[in-house]
Amino acid sequence: LATLHNACMKILSKVGVAFHEVEALKIFKKHGFKVDGDKVFFTEDKVLKALETVPSEFTIQARNPDKSVTIGGDHFALGPGWGASLVIDANGERRNASIEDHDNFCKLVQTSPYLDLVAGSMAIPAELSARAATASMLASCFTLTDMPVIANPCSRENGLEIVEMAAIAWGGEAAIKKAPVTIVSVNPLSPLSYTAEAAGGLITFARHGQALLISSMVLAGISGPITIAGTAVMEMTESLAGIVLAQLIKPGVPCVCGGTSCAADLRTGGVYLGGPELLQLMAISTQMARHYGIPCRYGGNLTDSFSVNMQAGNESALALS
C-alpha cells in the first residue's frame, strides 16, 4: 500500500494531471496549486489534507425513505450496469437501444429485491441526441422508481439539468442539499486528464452537494501501463485528482474512488472486463480506499461472453464475489 501511495504521489507531483476546464484551473490556482498550462501539480500534503474532509460514510436519500442507501464503511450497495448502446430482445435479436428499453429497465430495477440504486443510462436511446437522451433517461429514473439515482451527466449543462430535476422530485433545492439524492459518475480521460465536460460536471455537482463517483477505466497497455500495479496507480492517481478538486469546491462533499480498469486486447483494442486482471485491480482499489478512509466502487458481475453460457456465469460470479 505504501509503495502504491508513493507512486501516486510521485505522479501527481512530478507529472501532474491535465484539466481542460478553465474554472477548474482557477480553483486550483486559488488554493495554491502549481498550474502549468492545463496541467495541475499536487503536493502530498495538499492531497492528504483534502482526503481528511471526505466522509468515510454517507447516505444517498431516496424519494422513498425506506430505500435510502448508506455508502462506505462496511455497507454494500448494488446497482445495475449502464452505458449499453445495444440490447438483445426476447426474440434474440440484437438492435439499437431505445428510450422504451430504458423505461423497462427502470421498472425492472424498481421491482428487484436485490438492487439498491437505479442508473441514469442503462440503455442509451439511439433515437435521441446525447443531450436529450441524458435528460430523458434521468426523468425515467425519477418518475418510474423511488430509489437513489446514479447519474451520468456528460457536461456542466447536464449537471445543472439533473440538479433541477432532482429538486422538483424531492420538493425543492433545500431538500437535496440536506443529503445527496444522486451520485454522479465522473470519468477521467486516461491517461491523466479530465475533459472540460467531466470537470464541469464535477464542479456543478460538488457545488450542489451531490455525491461524486470518480471512476477511471484505464486499459492496461493502451491508456495506461501494461502492468497491473502500474494500471492500479494510474487509476488511483486520476481518482485522487478529482476528489481533491471536489473538496476544494465544497469540503465534505461525499466522494467515492474506484473504477472499471482492466486488461486490453492489443490486437483489437478491445477490453477484457471478464478477465482475472479486473479482479486484481478491484482488490487493489478497495484496499487503497480503506487505506485512505474513503468509500470505493468497482465494476462487478461483468463478463466478456457474447451469450448466456458457462463463461458468462463463471466470469460474472467471480467479478461479483
C-alpha positions in Angstrom: 0.0 0.0 0.0 2.8 2.4 0.8 4.5 1.6 -2.5 1.3 2.3 -4.4 0.6 5.5 -2.4 4.2 6.8 -3.0 3.8 6.1 -6.8 0.6 8.0 -6.9 2.1 11.0 -5.1 5.1 11.0 -7.4 2.9 11.1 -10.5 0.7 13.8 -9.0 3.7 16.0 -8.0 6.1 15.4 -10.9 3.8 14.5 -13.9 0.6 16.2 -12.9 -3.0 15.8 -14.2 -4.5 17.9 -17.1 -7.8 19.7 -16.5 -9.2 21.0 -19.8 -11.6 23.3 -17.9 -10.7 27.0 -17.2 -12.7 27.2 -14.0 -11.1 24.0 -12.6 -7.6 25.6 -13.2 -8.7 28.8 -11.5 -9.9 26.8 -8.4 -6.6 25.0 -8.2 -4.6 28.3 -8.5 -6.8 30.0 -5.9 -5.8 27.2 -3.4 -2.0 27.5 -4.1 -1.6 24.5 -6.5 1.1 24.8 -9.2 -0.6 25.1 -12.6 1.3 25.0 -15.9 -1.0 25.4 -18.9 -3.7 22.8 -18.5 -1.6 20.7 -16.1 -2.1 20.8 -12.3 0.6 19.5 -9.9 -0.3 18.2 -6.4 1.8 18.0 -3.3 1.3 15.1 -0.9 0.3 17.4 2.0 -2.4 19.1 -0.1 -3.8 15.7 -1.2 -3.9 14.3 2.3 -5.5 17.5 3.7 -8.3 17.2 1.1 -8.8 13.5 1.9 -9.4 14.4 5.6 -12.7 16.1 4.6 -14.1 13.2 2.6 -16.8 11.4 4.6 -16.0 7.7 5.2 -19.7 7.0 5.1 -22.7 8.9 3.7 -26.3 8.4 2.8 -28.0 8.9 -0.6 -31.6 9.7 0.1 -34.4 8.1 -1.9 -37.8 9.5 -2.6 -39.0 6.5 -0.6 -37.1 7.0 2.7 -37.1 3.2 3.2 -34.9 2.9 0.2 -32.2 5.4 1.1 -28.7 3.8 0.8 -25.6 4.2 3.1 -22.3 4.2 1.2 -19.0 3.4 2.7 -17.6 1.6 5.8 -18.9 -2.0 5.9 -22.0 -1.1 3.9 -22.5 -2.7 0.5 -24.8 -1.4 -2.3 -25.6 -2.9 -5.7 -26.6 -1.0 -8.8 -27.4 -2.1 -12.4 -25.0 -1.8 -15.3 -25.2 1.2 -17.6 -24.0 2.5 -20.9 -25.4 -0.2 -23.2 -26.0 1.1 -26.8 -27.3 -2.2 -27.9 -29.9 -4.7 -26.5 -30.8 -8.3 -27.2 -34.6 -8.6 -27.1 -36.8 -11.5 -26.2 -36.5 -12.9 -29.7 -32.7 -13.0 -29.5 -32.4 -10.1 -31.9 -29.6 -7.5 -31.3 -30.6 -4.0 -32.0 -30.1 -0.3 -31.0 -31.4 0.6 -27.6 -34.4 2.9 -27.3 -35.9 5.1 -24.5 -38.6 2.4 -24.1 -35.9 -0.1 -23.3 -34.5 2.2 -20.6 -38.0 2.7 -19.2 -38.4 -1.0 -19.0 -35.1 -1.4 -17.2 -36.2 1.2 -14.7 -39.3 -0.8 -14.0 -37.3 -4.0 -13.5 -34.9 -2.3 -11.1 -37.8 -0.8 -9.1 -39.2 -4.3 -8.6 -35.9 -6.0 -7.9 -35.3 -7.1 -4.3 -31.5 -7.2 -4.9 -30.7 -3.7 -6.4 -30.2 -0.7 -4.2 -29.8 2.1 -6.9 -31.1 2.9 -10.3 -28.7 4.1 -13.1 -29.4 7.0 -15.4 -28.2 5.4 -18.6 -28.9 1.7 -18.6 -29.8 1.7 -22.3 -28.7 4.6 -24.5 -31.6 5.6 -26.8 -30.4 5.8 -30.4 -33.4 7.9 -31.5 -32.4 10.9 -29.2 -29.5 13.3 -29.2 -26.9 13.0 -26.4 -28.4 15.9 -24.5 -32.0 14.8 -24.9 -31.1 11.2 -24.1 -29.5 12.2 -20.8 -32.5 14.3 -19.7 -35.0 11.6 -20.8 -33.2 8.8 -19.0 -32.9 10.7 -15.8 -36.6 11.6 -16.0 -37.4 7.9 -16.3 -35.3 7.2 -13.2 -37.0 9.9 -11.1 -40.6 9.0 -12.2 -40.5 5.3 -12.6 -38.5 4.5 -9.5 -38.4 5.8 -5.9 -34.7 4.8 -5.4 -31.4 6.7 -5.2 -30.0 7.5 -8.6 -26.6 7.0 -10.2 -26.5 9.9 -12.6 -24.2 10.2 -15.7 -24.1 13.8 -16.9 -21.8 14.4 -19.9 -21.4 18.2 -19.3 -21.9 21.0 -16.9 -25.2 21.8 -18.6 -26.5 18.3 -18.0 -25.3 18.5 -14.4 -27.5 21.6 -13.8 -30.4 19.9 -15.5 -30.1 16.9 -13.2 -30.0 19.0 -10.1 -33.1 20.9 -11.2 -34.9 17.7 -11.9 -33.9 16.2 -8.6 -35.1 19.4 -6.8 -38.5 19.0 -8.4 -38.8 15.3 -7.5 -37.6 15.9 -3.9 -39.6 19.1 -3.2 -37.0 21.9 -3.6 -33.3 22.5 -3.8 -33.1 22.8 0.0 -34.2 19.2 0.3 -31.5 17.8 -1.9 -28.8 19.9 -0.1 -29.6 18.2 3.2 -28.2 14.9 1.8 -27.3 13.8 -1.7 -30.1 12.3 -3.8 -27.8 11.2 -6.6 -24.3 10.0 -7.1 -22.7 11.1 -10.4 -20.2 9.1 -12.3 -17.3 11.4 -13.3 -14.9 9.7 -15.7 -11.3 11.0 -16.2 -9.9 10.6 -19.6 -6.9 8.3 -19.2 -4.1 8.9 -19.2 -4.1 11.6 -16.5 -6.6 14.1 -17.8 -10.2 15.4 -17.4 -12.2 16.8 -20.3 -14.0 20.1 -20.0 -17.3 18.2 -19.8 -16.2 15.9 -17.0 -14.5 18.6 -14.9 -17.5 21.0 -15.5 -20.0 18.3 -14.3 -17.8 17.6 -11.3 -17.8 21.3 -10.3 -21.5 21.6 -10.7 -22.4 18.5 -8.7 -19.9 19.4 -5.9 -21.3 22.9 -5.5 -24.8 21.4 -5.1 -23.6 18.8 -2.5 -24.3 15.7 -4.6 -22.1 12.7 -4.2 -19.3 12.1 -6.8 -18.0 8.8 -8.1 -14.6 9.5 -9.6 -14.3 6.4 -11.8 -11.5 5.7 -14.2 -11.4 2.9 -16.8 -7.7 2.5 -17.5 -7.0 0.0 -20.3 -3.7 -1.8 -19.4 -1.4 -1.4 -22.4 -3.5 1.2 -24.2 -4.4 4.1 -22.0 -2.2 3.0 -19.1 0.9 0.9 -18.2 0.9 -2.7 -19.3 1.4 -3.9 -15.7 -1.4 -4.5 -13.1 0.4 -2.4 -10.5 1.0 0.5 -13.0 -2.6 0.5 -14.1 -3.8 0.5 -10.5 -1.6 3.5 -9.7 -2.8 5.3 -12.8 -6.5 4.7 -11.8 -6.0 5.9 -8.2 -4.0 8.9 -9.3 -6.8 10.1 -11.5 -9.4 9.4 -8.8 -7.4 11.4 -6.2 -7.0 14.4 -8.5 -10.8 14.6 -9.0 -11.5 14.1 -5.3 -9.1 16.9 -4.4 -10.9 19.3 -6.8 -14.3 18.4 -5.3 -13.0 19.0 -1.7 -11.6 22.4 -2.7 -15.0 23.4 -4.1 -17.1 22.1 -1.1 -15.2 20.5 1.8 -17.1 17.4 3.0 -18.9 16.7 -0.3 -19.2 12.9 -0.5 -16.7 11.2 -2.9 -16.1 7.6 -4.0 -13.0 6.4 -5.7 -12.6 3.3 -7.9 -13.2 2.4 -11.5 -13.5 -0.4 -14.0 -10.0 -0.8 -15.2 -9.0 -3.9 -17.0 -6.6 -5.6 -19.4 -6.8 -4.7 -23.1 -6.6 -6.8 -26.2 -3.6 -5.3 -28.0 -4.6 -7.0 -31.3 -8.1 -5.4 -31.5 -8.2 -2.6 -29.0 -11.0 -4.4 -27.1 -11.3 -4.8 -23.4 -11.2 -7.8 -21.1 -13.8 -7.0 -18.5 -14.2 -10.6 -17.6 -10.5 -11.4 -17.2 -8.6 -12.1 -14.0 -6.9 -8.7 -14.2 -10.2 -7.0 -13.3 -10.3 -9.0 -10.0 -6.8 -8.0 -9.1 -7.5 -4.3 -9.9 -10.7 -4.4 -7.9 -8.9 -5.8 -4.9 -6.1 -3.2 -5.1 -8.6 -0.4 -5.4 -10.7 -1.4 -2.4 -7.6 -1.8 -0.3 -6.3 1.6 -1.3 -9.7 3.1 -0.5 -9.6 1.6 3.0 -6.1 2.9 3.4 -7.3 6.5 2.6 -10.6 6.0 4.6 -12.9 6.7 1.6 -15.7 4.7 0.0 -14.9 2.6 -3.1 -16.9 1.4 -6.1 -15.9 -1.1 -8.7 -17.5 -2.8 -11.7 -18.8 -6.2 -10.9 -20.8 -9.1 -12.3 -19.0 -8.5 -15.7 -18.3 -10.9 -18.5 -16.7 -10.9 -21.9 -19.1 -13.6 -23.2 -21.4 -12.8 -26.0 -24.2 -15.1 -24.8 -25.6 -16.6 -21.6 -23.2 -19.5 -21.2 -20.7 -21.1 -18.9 -18.1 -18.4 -19.5 -20.7 -15.7 -18.6 -21.6 -17.5 -15.4 -18.1 -18.1 -14.2 -16.8 -14.6 -15.0 -19.8 -12.8 -13.6 -19.8 -14.8 -10.4 -16.1 -14.1 -9.8 -16.4 -10.4 -10.5 -19.4 -10.2 -8.1 -17.8 -12.0 -5.2 
